[in-house]
Amino acid sequence: MLSETYQQPTITVTFLGTGTSSGVPMIGCDCAVCTSTNKADNRLRSSILVQSATTTFIIDTTPDFRYQMLRINNKKLDAVLYTHAHKDHVAGLDDVRAYNYFQEKDMPLYATEFTLKQIQSEFYYAFSEKKYPGVPQLTLHIIKNESFFIGDIKIIPILVWHHQMMVFGYRIGNFTYITDANRIEESELEKIRGTEVLVLNALRKEKHISHFTFQEAIDIANVIKPSKTYFTHISHQLGLHDAINNELPPNIRLAYDGLVCTI
């Protein structure tokens, strides 16, 4: 539950990408989703931009990070917050160099110690003693399963399981974002209760080893009962955006690239 003494600022959340690790369309696929002319069926890899009046940060730097920032013409970025270290969530980190240049400061990264170690290994050249000119300038901030702030925005981690891997989702005021999960323990579910907008991964209808299925995500939404639920990290296997929305109640929708929510 959120502290009664802290007043969360109004935040705006922009969905930069809502697709799974392969994106949609998937390379080489001619299925109905991958060949759809509906823009909502075109999904970059999953991430969001969070903004208050004074603070702007992104959750995850996907392989599409550069294009995602260009697509919304984003000029300001105060920090990067990571869910975990899988490639589809970190691979675009190198492109924070542009923000280093124009903002004339390092980019703070917030993640678990394990995730930061993976990033240091993946982007070793940014952490070497003698850096090549133009490499990303980064500062590392270890987070644990306890609340912290980025600027004026309070963030509460939600520990979830991605098969056998611990991943962080995040509650930000009355907004909760969970991607890459297939299990949430009851103690962590308690942190989500009362949220107004819930975002969950819903990969496909068939069972998957490390992601919630469509029905499993619906079941969690029905337990939490937020005012609105959006599904993200969607595979081309789930189906056409409009057709799947027609199977859902009005308070549960598929997210789509470019969706903006103010909470």
N, C-alpha and C positions, 0 to 999 in steps of 0.2 A: 504494500500500500504506500501511497505517496504521503510525505510529511505534510501535516496541516499548516505548518508555518512557512513553507516555501511556496511562492507563487510562480508557477511555470509561465514563462512568456508565451504568447501566441506563436506557434510555429507553422511554417509552410513546408510541406513535404512534396518533392517532385520525384516521380518514379522515372529514373534514368534508363532502366532496363528491367524487364520482367521475365526474361527467358532463362532456361536452364543452361548448362555449361556449353552446349553446342550452339546455342542461339537458335532463333527461328526466323527465316528458314534455315534448315540444316543443309550443309554442303552436300550436293549430290542427290537430294531427296525431291521427288516429284509428287508427294502426297498432297491432298487437298489443302492442308494447312500451309505447307511450305510454298505452294503456288497461289495462295489466296491473294486477291487484290485489296483486301481489307487491311488498312494500315495497322489495326489493332492486332492482327495476326503476325506482324513483324516485330520480333522481340530481341533486343540486345540482352547481353548478360546482366544479371540482377544487381541493381544498386539503387540507392536513393540519395537525394540531396536534401538536407535539413537546414532550414533558415529561421532565425528570429530576426528582430529588428537590427541586432548588432553582430550576430554570429552566424557563420555558414560553414557547415562541414558535410562531408560525404561519407556514407557507409559503403566501404569496399571500392577498390579501384580495379574494375574488370578489364579484360583485354580491349573493351570498347571505350575505355575511359576518355581518351582524347576526343573521339567523335561525340560522346555523350555531352561533354562540356561545350563543344562547338555547337552542337544542335540546340542547346538552350542559351547560348551566348553568355555563359557564366564567366564573370570577370574576377570574382573574389572567392577564395577558399582559405578558411582559417585552420582546418585540420582534416585528417583522415581517420576514421574509426573503422576497425576491422572486426568482422565476425569470426573469420578463421583464415587459414593460409592456403586453401586450395587455389589452384591456378586461375580458375574463373573468377576469383574474388580479389586477387592481388596483382595480376599480370600487367596491369596498366600503370603501375606506380611510377615508372620512369618519367611519365609525362607530367608529373607535378613540377618538373623543371621550369615550365613556363610560369607557374605561380611563383617559384623562387625568384625568377628574373624580374617579373613585373612588381611583385610585392616586396622585393629586396629583403627577404627573410627566409629562414628555414621553415620546412613544413613539419608540424608535429604529427606523429603517428601514435594512435592509441590502440593497444591490443594486449592480449595476454602475453606473458613471457615466452611461451612456446611459439605463438604466432610471430612475434617480433624476431625470434631466433631464426625462424624459417625465412622471413623477409631479409634478414641480414645475410643469410646464405644465398638466397635467390638473386639479390641485388648487391652482391659483395663489393662491387666497384664503388658503390656509394658510401661504403664504410671503411675503405682501405686507408691506411695512414697517409699515403700520398695519393690524393685524388686527381684524376684526369679532369681538366677544365670542362665545366658544363654538366657534370654528373648531378643527380638530385641532391639537394641539401636537406637533410632529414634530422629530426630529433625524436627520440623514442620515449614513450610513456607507458609503463607497464600498468595494466588494469587488472583488478581481481573481481571476484563476485561480490562487489559492494559498490554503492553509488559514487559517482564522480561528476565533475563539471567539465564541459567544454564551453568556454565563455560564460554566458548567462544561462546555458541550457543544462539542466540536471539530467543525468542518464543513469538508469538502473539496469544493470546486466541481467539477462535471463539465461541461465545455463540450460542448454538443450543438447540432445544427443543426435549426432549424424552417424548412424551405425555405432561404432565404438569410439568415435571422436567427439570430444567436447567442443561445442560451438557456442558462441554468445549471440543471443538475440538481445534486443534492447527495448526498454520502455522509456519513453520520453514524454512526460506529462501524461496525457490520456491517449497517446499513440504508442502502439507496440509493433515492433518489426522482428519477425522470425523467419529466417531462411535456412535451408539446408538442415532440416531436422526430421527425425522420424519418431522421436520420443521426448516427452517433457515430464519430469517428475512432479508429483503433486505439490511439493514445497515451492517449486518454481512457477507452477500454474497459479499459485496464490498471489504472486507478484503481478500477474496479468489481470486478475479480476478487477472489474471496475473501469477498465480501459474503454474508451469510446470507439476507437478505430484500431482494429487488429489486422495485421498483415501476416499471412502464413504461406509457406511453400506448399504447393499442390501440384506435384510433378505430372501425374497421369492417373488413369483409373486403375491400372494394373498394379499389383503389389511391387514395392521396390525396397531394396535392402537398406537404403539410407535416407529416403525422403518420404514425407507423408503422401499418401494417395489422395485423390479427389475426395473420397468419402471420409477418410480419416481427418482431413482438414475441416470438412463440414462438421464432423462430430465434435472437434475441439471448439469450433465457433459456437456450436449449440451449448457447450458447457460454459464457456466464458460469457456468452450473450452480449457482445458489444453492440453498439448502435449500428456499426458498419464493419464488415469484414471484406478484405481484398485478398485474393490469391495471387501469388507470384512464383517465380522460379518454375515456369511452365514449360513443358515439353510439347513438341509438335504432336506427340502421341495423345495428348489430352483431347484435342478436337478443336474445331473452329470457335473462335471467340464468341460470336453471337449465338451459336448453337448451344454452347456450354452455359452461357449466361441464361438462356431460356430454361435450363434445367434447375437453376438456382432460385431460392427465394429472393425477394427484392433487397434484403439487407446484406446479401452475400453476392459479390461480383468478382469477376476476373479483373485484376489490375491490367493496365496497358501502358506502354511507353509514353511518357508525356503527361500521364495523369497527375493532377495537382490536388492536394488536400490541405486545408487550413484547419488547425485544431487549437 
